[in-house]
């Protein structure tokens, strides 16, 4: 690992792994650090991990990750959607791991060389790489869906740790699960505000669901996460009873 003088990375050598308990990851896509920490403290016992992205990082800098790392034992996934040439992609990944994240989210459409560069950095840092197949918004079906299967196969071949597959299109989760079998995790964003229903992604092959606005925009995030988890478990019980 290349050390960055801005961070004391010694305490980050041991990365947190995703452990399936609630099967929920919360996206803290908020720009205000204090608000993010307030929500984190409320929901921490009820989720398996947190995802942070550009709003928080751009408004507070990479030190926000370091501070958050010192406050929680939950896995932190940096949703940077890295998509550049190998040299730039690997440097972005390196900076994220130096700051203390446990995993990164990377686009797959930029090709094998760039994806391999990110996986290499993640492996050197005992971290995780999750590869975007297609986004959860309607527009992603116009272009990204056409190459999603190829991206999933490539992610498997370069030994990434998992895929990002949309909860808004459960049939696509099934497609990706058929491609990667049980060799990769599948994380599914789009639950809640984007229209994905709690539990449906899991039923269709995802390992974890990612929910954001329905939690952090709620006046009572704790109540909101408990309701999501309850709805998720109810879906799984109903599905099991119908088999």
N, C-alpha and C positions, 0 to 999 in steps of 0.2 A: 504494500500500500504506500502511495506517495503521501507523506504527511504535509498538511497545509498548516502554516503557522497560526492561522486564525482559530484552530480548534485543537483541543486536547483529545486526540482520538483513541488514546490507550484504553479508555473505558468502553469503547465501542467495538472492540475486537470480537466479542461474543454477540452474535446477532440473535434476535428473537425470531422464532419460527411461528408460523400460523398454526394454532392448535384449535381444532373444531370443538367448540362448546355451544355457543349460541348460533354459530354459522353466520354471524353478522359482522360486517365492517362498516364503520361510519365514516363518511367523507366530511371532513371539516373544511369545506371550501369557503371559509370566511376570511376576510382580510384583517380583522381585528384580532391580535394575538390574545389579549385578555379575555375576549369573548370565547375564543377557541379553547382556552384553558378552563374557563368556567364550565363549558359544555363537557369537556373531556372528564373533569372531575365527577360530574353527575352521571355520565354514562359508562365510565370505565368498567364497573363490575358486570356490565350487561352486553359487552361486545368482545369480539375476538381480535380486533385490530382497528387501527385508524388509518385513513388515507388523507394526505394533505397535498395541496396543489398550488398553482401559481398565485391565487389571490393572497394567501397567507405568506408565501415565501417572498413575493415581490414587494409586499407592503412592509415586511419586517426583516427581510434578509435571511440568510442561511442560519444565522444564530438562533432564529426562532425554532429551528429543528433541534439544535443542540439543547436549548432550554427545555423544550418539550420532552426530549429524550431523558432528561434528568428527573422528570416528574412522573413518568409512567413506565411500566414494564410491558405494556402492550406493544406488539409489533407496529412499527410506523412504516407505511408505504408511501413513497414519494411519487405522486402522479405527475411526472414531468413530461410524459408522452414524448420521450426523446426521439428525435427524427432528424438526423444530420449525417454528415460523412463520418466514417469510423473514428477519425482523430477527435473531432468535436464531440461526438456522441460519447466516447469513452471518457473524455474529460468531464463532461456534465455528470456522468454516472459516478466518477471518482469523487467529485465534490460533494455529491449527495451522500455517499457513504461516509466520507470524512466528517460530515455534519452529524451523522448518527442515525441515518435511516436503516431499516432492515431490508427493504426491498424497493425496487424501482419499476415504474411502468414505462414501457418502450413501444414505439410504433414498429410495426413489422413491414410496412410498405416500402421502406427505404432500402430493403434488400439484405441479403445474408451477411455481407461484410460488416455493415454497421451493427446489425443485430448481434453478431458474434463478438464484436468489440465490447458491447455492453454486458453480455453474458460473461465474458472473460473478467471484466472488472468486478462484477458481482461475485463471481467465484473466488477471486483473490481476497475479497472482503467478507467471505462467508455469508453473502447476502443472496437475495432472491430477485429473479427477473420475471416480470409478467409482460406478455406481449399482446398488444391490442390487435384483435382480428377485425372488428368493426365497432364503431361507436354506437351508443344507444339512441341517438337522435334520429328522426325520420330521414334526414338528408344522407345519413351514412349508407342507407340502402341503395342510393343512386350509384355510387362508385365503389365504396369500400367492400360491400358485400360480394362483389364480383371476384375479388382476390382473397377473400377471407379464408377459404379452404387452403389455398396455397400458403398463406401466412401461418396457419395452424400447423401444417405439415413441416414448414421450415422451423418453427419454434420447437417442435418435437426433435427435429434432426440436430439442432444446435444445442440441445439439452437445456433449454430455458426451464423455469420452474412452473410456469402456468400461463394461462390465456386470460384476456379480458374479453368477455362475450356478453352481449346485451340482454338484460332481463326483459327488455321490451319486445324481444323476438325469441320466445322460448324454443321455437323450432330450430333456430340457429344454434342454440346451446346444444340441442340434441345432435346436430350435424357435427359440431366441434368435438363433442364427447366421443362420437364414433371414430373420429380421426385420431384423437390422442389417447383413447382408451383411459386407463387409470394411471397413465404415466405423468400427466400434468394436472395441476389444479386448474379449476375454472372459477374466476371471480366475475360476478355479474352486477354491473352498475345499472341504474335506471329504475330502481325500486322506489316507489313513492311518487314524487312530483312528476316524473316522466311517464308514469302510467303502469309500471311493472308492479304486480301484486305480490305481497309478502308470501314467500314460500314457493311460488310457481317456478322460479329459476332453479331452486334446489330440486324440485320434483323432476325437472327436465334435464338434470345432469350437472348443475353447478355445485361447487363445494361451499362457496360463500356468496352471500348477497351484499351488495354495497348500497347503502341508503344515505342520503345527504339532507336535502332541503326539508324533507318531512320531519327531520330531527332538529336541525339547527335553526330553522325558521319558526319552530313551534315555541310558544310562550312557556311551555313546560317540556323541555327535551327529555327529562327522565321519564315522564308519563308516555311520551311519544315512542321512545325506544322500547319500553316495556310492552306497549301495544303492538309494535311491529314484531317483537319476538314471540308474543303470544299468538298473533295471527300466523306467523311462520310455523310454529309448532302445531297449531290447529290444522293447517294445510297438510302438513306431513302426516299427522294422525289420520286425517280423513282419507288421504291417498293410500296409506298403508291398509286401512280397513276395507278399501275398495278392491284391493288386489286379490 
